[in-house]
Amino acid sequence: MKAEDIKRTAFAIPRHSPSYPPGPYRYVGREYLTITYRTNPEALRRIVPAPLEVLDEPLVKIEFVKMPDSTGFGAYNGAAQVIPVKFKGEVGGYIRLMFLDTHPPISGGRELWGFPQKLASPSLHTDMDTLVGKLDFGPVRVASGTMGYKHSRLDDKATHKTLGAPGFNLKILPHTDGKPRVCELVRHTKEDLVIKGAWSGPVSLSLHPHALAPLSDLPILEIVGGVHVIADYTLALGTVVHDYLG
């Protein structure tokens, strides 16, 4: 294989059979249970990377996500810890930790956007009148959340604004000597977002300590509320908004 052919056709690892295809990456019927809680503001300031800024209200979101239909990635489940932040006056969410249950979106998410993803066992399902989200890391239950199923309909326009806010990832890729070759703050957005439904209801959330899935480092002081959303959107490729090595 000639060098120019490698350069022309290179996309992802492995070269001869990448674990995910080129985009666009469209999600259909993506379902969220998002529970928001207040935490220790000093803990947030220690964790959130500059130049992102912590909001005045020290909030954290735990998301349990079911993805039944996604271009190239197939069907899978996820969970994440997201911190509301500001960047140059724009409000968005810093994704601190994320867990998926299958390989292609883990490798694609880390390599393209810098999503902080690990392999685990997240799930989201309906049990009679209750929406149930779980995250197991190996045999250990790390997080669990519940919500009354579709108790109160929410406004689609307000939900569109909230879900459509940008996300921020700290993308880190090492060089062959182990030092960082890429260390960037990446901003990403959702395109062609369609809200199919949004609801609220009574919620509960519990977090459990784990050395390799440290969600509970941001302790629950008070649960603020929860939302259940079903939506379609295209996950746009990100843009670098800050280069820590530049």
RODO-2510 file (C-alpha; in nm, 4 decimals, decimal comma):
residues 246
     n   res          X          Y          Z
     1     m     0,0000     0,0000     0,0000
     2     k     0,1386     0,3381    -0,1035
     3     a     0,1822     0,6206     0,1435
     4     e    -0,0536     0,8482    -0,0509
     5     d    -0,3233     0,5786    -0,0441
     6     i    -0,2932     0,5492     0,3334
     7     k    -0,3186     0,9243     0,3748
     8     r    -0,6145     0,9505     0,1369
     9     t    -0,8234     0,6729     0,2903
    10     a    -0,7220     0,6845     0,6579
    11     f    -1,0195     0,7318     0,8901
    12     a    -0,9923     0,5310     1,2114
    13     i    -0,8297     0,2289     1,3760
    14     p    -0,7966    -0,0441     1,2560
    15     r    -0,7114     0,0825     0,9076
    16     h    -0,8598    -0,2172     0,7226
    17     s    -1,1805    -0,2428     0,9265
    18     p    -1,2572     0,0574     1,1504
    19     s    -1,4811    -0,0126     1,4476
    20     y    -1,7234     0,2611     1,3341
    21     p    -1,8085     0,4234     0,9970
    22     p    -1,7842     0,7882     0,8946
    23     g    -2,0825     1,0046     0,9898
    24     p    -2,3252     1,1685     0,9979
    25     y    -2,4468     0,9978     1,3151
    26     r    -2,8257     1,0103     1,3432
    27     y    -3,0141     0,8947     1,6539
    28     v    -3,3798     0,7934     1,6285
    29     g    -3,5957     0,7495     1,9364
    30     r    -3,3151     0,8319     2,1784
    31     e    -3,4630     0,8147     2,5291
    32     y    -3,3352     0,9995     2,8371
    33     l    -3,3997     0,9859     3,2086
    34     t    -3,2154     1,2911     3,3435
    35     i    -3,2082     1,3612     3,7168
    36     t    -3,0668     1,6911     3,8452
    37     y    -2,9266     1,7424     4,1949
    38     r    -2,7380     1,9999     4,3983
    39     t    -2,3870     1,9206     4,5154
    40     n    -2,0887     2,0698     4,6946
    41     p    -1,9777     2,3822     4,5010
    42     e    -1,6146     2,3421     4,6058
    43     a    -1,6100     1,9882     4,4652
    44     l    -1,7433     2,1231     4,1348
    45     r    -1,4744     2,3909     4,1150
    46     r    -1,2030     2,1291     4,1681
    47     i    -1,3376     1,9123     3,8869
    48     v    -1,4507     2,1515     3,6115
    49     p    -1,1589     2,2431     3,3803
    50     a    -1,0854     2,6072     3,2945
    51     p    -1,1798     2,7970     3,0838
    52     l    -1,5216     2,6449     3,1612
    53     e    -1,6976     2,8198     3,4494
    54     v    -1,9234     2,6673     3,7150
    55     l    -2,2703     2,8187     3,7378
    56     d    -2,3858     3,0054     4,0490
    57     e    -2,6122     2,7122     4,1404
    58     p    -2,3990     2,3973     4,1960
    59     l    -2,5971     2,1482     3,9865
    60     v    -2,5122     1,8054     3,8461
    61     k    -2,7110     1,5847     3,6089
    62     i    -2,7122     1,2062     3,5923
    63     e    -2,8374     1,0748     3,2586
    64     f    -2,9565     0,7227     3,1812
    65     v    -2,9934     0,6855     2,8039
    66     k    -3,1431     0,4228     2,5751
    67     m    -3,0332     0,4399     2,2094
    68     p    -3,2334     0,1886     2,0030
    69     d    -3,1375     0,3193     1,6574
    70     s    -2,8149     0,5041     1,5765
    71     t    -2,6343     0,5302     1,2446
    72     g    -2,3249     0,3097     1,2389
    73     f    -2,3290     0,2421     1,6131
    74     g    -2,6442     0,0306     1,6266
    75     a    -2,8442    -0,0127     1,9477
    76     y    -2,6862     0,0474     2,2880
    77     n    -2,7302     0,2059     2,6313
    78     g    -2,5441     0,4753     2,8208
    79     a    -2,5145     0,6730     3,1413
    80     a    -2,3332     0,9979     3,2114
    81     q    -2,2558     1,2611     3,4716
    82     v    -2,2958     1,6086     3,3245
    83     i    -2,2179     1,9410     3,4929
    84     p    -2,3939     2,2604     3,3770
    85     v    -2,1258     2,5180     3,2897
    86     k    -2,0633     2,8403     3,1006
    87     f    -1,8096     2,9049     2,8248
    88     k    -1,7725     3,2659     2,7099
    89     g    -2,1252     3,3368     2,8298
    90     e    -2,2816     3,0316     2,6624
    91     v    -2,4469     2,7763     2,8918
    92     g    -2,3836     2,4087     2,8183
    93     g    -2,2887     2,0820     2,9830
    94     y    -1,9440     1,9470     3,0706
    95     i    -1,9475     1,5684     3,0350
    96     r    -1,7372     1,4465     3,3245
    97     l    -1,7961     1,0701     3,3043
    98     m    -1,9775     0,8481     3,0547
    99     f    -2,0414     0,4749     3,0388
   100     l    -2,1607     0,2618     2,7447
   101     d    -2,2275    -0,1091     2,6988
   102     t    -2,0763    -0,1689     2,3526
   103     h    -1,7461    -0,1064     2,1769
   104     p    -1,8112     0,0887     1,8497
   105     p    -1,9587     0,4035     2,0089
   106     i    -1,6934     0,3944     2,2825
   107     s    -1,4072     0,4034     2,0326
   108     g    -1,5857     0,6476     1,8024
   109     g    -1,6895     0,8772     2,0837
   110     r    -1,3421     0,8908     2,2359
   111     e    -1,1548     0,9345     1,9060
   112     l    -1,3862     1,1879     1,7372
   113     w    -1,5351     1,3998     2,0152
   114     g    -1,3321     1,3061     2,3221
   115     f    -1,6277     1,1654     2,5149
   116     p    -1,4955     1,0265     2,8480
   117     q    -1,6415     0,6804     2,7910
   118     k    -1,5790     0,3498     2,9653
   119     l    -1,7301     0,0040     2,9206
   120     a    -1,9992    -0,0740     3,1798
   121     s    -2,3602    -0,1942     3,2036
   122     p    -2,6044     0,0986     3,1921
   123     s    -2,9755     0,0433     3,1290
   124     l    -3,3048     0,2289     3,1027
   125     h    -3,6425     0,0536     3,1025
   126     t    -4,0012     0,0860     3,2148
   127     d    -4,1198    -0,1347     3,5007
   128     m    -4,5011    -0,1062     3,5153
   129     d    -4,5559     0,2583     3,6204
   130     t    -4,1888     0,3435     3,6842
   131     l    -3,9033     0,4487     3,4589
   132     v    -3,5870     0,2837     3,5942
   133     g    -3,2255     0,3759     3,5164
   134     k    -2,9293     0,1710     3,6360
   135     l    -2,5519     0,1765     3,6022
   136     d    -2,3423    -0,1256     3,6993
   137     f    -1,9642    -0,1196     3,6758
   138     g    -1,8764    -0,4870     3,6774
   139     p    -2,0752    -0,6450     3,9625
   140     v    -2,1163    -0,3160     4,1530
   141     r    -2,4270    -0,0942     4,1255
   142     v    -2,2865     0,2580     4,0852
   143     a    -2,6052     0,4564     4,0216
   144     s    -2,9787     0,4000     4,0159
   145     g    -3,2621     0,6385     3,9386
   146     t    -3,6394     0,6094     3,9223
   147     m    -3,9182     0,8333     3,7962
   148     g    -4,2955     0,8091     3,7827
   149     y    -4,3826     0,7267     3,4214
   150     k    -4,5126     1,0251     3,2220
   151     h    -4,6886     1,2008     3,5085
   152     s    -4,6787     1,5554     3,3611
   153     r    -4,6244     1,6619     2,9996
   154     l    -4,3533     1,9255     2,9494
   155     d    -4,3351     2,1980     2,6878
   156     d    -4,1528     2,0786     2,3739
   157     k    -3,9984     2,4202     2,3007
   158     a    -3,8463     2,4511     2,6481
   159     t    -3,7193     2,0924     2,6273
   160     h    -3,5697     2,1625     2,2840
   161     k    -3,3743     2,4553     2,4272
   162     t    -3,2424     2,2520     2,7210
   163     l    -3,1527     1,9364     2,5268
   164     g    -3,0137     2,1437     2,2400
   165     a    -2,7558     2,3217     2,4563
   166     p    -2,3946     2,2456     2,3561
   167     g    -2,1799     1,9873     2,5300
   168     f    -1,8125     2,0170     2,6209
   169     n    -1,5559     1,7371     2,6431
   170     l    -1,1954     1,7356     2,7577
   171     k    -1,0373     1,5390     2,4717
   172     i    -0,7014     1,3790     2,5601
   173     l    -0,5002     1,1537     2,3266
   174     p    -0,1488     1,0381     2,4215
   175     h     0,1621     1,0421     2,2034
   176     t     0,3731     0,7279     2,1638
   177     d     0,5947     0,8464     2,4506
   178     g     0,2939     0,8610     2,6828
   179     k     0,2784     1,2400     2,6906
   180     p    -0,0351     1,4184     2,5650
   181     r    -0,0428     1,4746     2,1896
   182     v    -0,3972     1,6123     2,1971
   183     c    -0,5366     1,8017     2,4952
   184     e    -0,8333     2,0096     2,3857
   185     l    -1,1694     2,1376     2,4972
   186     v    -1,4205     2,0241     2,2345
   187     r    -1,7659     2,1750     2,1862
   188     h    -2,0354     1,9615     2,0218
   189     t    -2,4001     2,0175     1,9309
   190     k    -2,7145     1,8323     1,8243
   191     e    -2,8460     1,9096     1,4753
   192     d    -3,1985     1,8597     1,3369
   193     l    -3,3267     1,8004     1,6899
   194     v    -3,6866     1,6769     1,7092
   195     i    -3,8563     1,6393     2,0481
   196     k    -4,1023     1,3485     2,0371
   197     g    -4,2124     1,3862     2,3972
   198     a    -4,1020     1,5179     2,7363
   199     w    -4,2433     1,4480     3,0814
   200     s    -4,1719     1,5092     3,4488
   201     g    -4,2661     1,3137     3,7608
   202     p    -4,1464     1,2201     4,1086
   203     v    -3,7839     1,1048     4,1034
   204     s    -3,5235     0,9349     4,3183
   205     l    -3,1494     0,8941     4,2727
   206     s    -2,8753     0,7090     4,4557
   207     l    -2,5001     0,7039     4,3886
   208     h    -2,2569     0,4478     4,5270
   209     p    -1,8768     0,4814     4,5662
   210     h    -1,6549     0,3036     4,3154
   211     a    -1,2812     0,3539     4,2642
   212     l    -1,3086     0,3483     3,8819
   213     a    -1,6514     0,5065     3,8390
   214     p    -1,6383     0,7955     4,0881
   215     l    -1,9799     0,9534     4,0326
   216     s    -2,0307     0,9880     4,4080
   217     d    -1,7325     1,2249     4,4325
   218     l    -1,9995     1,4848     4,3593
   219     p    -2,2367     1,3984     4,6458
   220     i    -2,6139     1,4424     4,6344
   221     l    -2,7176     1,7243     4,8712
   222     e    -3,0667     1,7751     4,7292
   223     i    -3,2545     1,6334     4,4298
   224     v    -3,3939     1,9149     4,2150
   225     g    -3,6039     1,7176     3,9666
   226     g    -3,6087     1,4893     3,6676
   227     v    -3,7209     1,4724     3,3053
   228     h    -3,7991     1,1921     3,0648
   229     v    -3,7350     1,2850     2,7000
   230     i    -3,7613     1,1006     2,3693
   231     a    -3,5922     1,2711     2,0732
   232     d    -3,4277     1,2332     1,7333
   233     y    -3,1128     1,4223     1,6369
   234     t    -2,7829     1,4150     1,4514
   235     l    -2,4726     1,4374     1,6685
   236     a    -2,2565     1,6940     1,4897
   237     l    -1,8789     1,6605     1,4755
   238     g    -1,7154     1,8847     1,7327
   239     t    -1,5086     2,2011     1,7187
   240     v    -1,2000     2,2778     1,9283
   241     v    -1,2655     2,5831     2,1449
   242     h    -0,9487     2,5658     2,3568
   243     d    -0,6114     2,3965     2,2995
   244     y    -0,4237     2,3334     2,6246
   245     l    -0,1017     2,2573     2,4316
   246     g    -0,1251     2,5535     2,1965
***
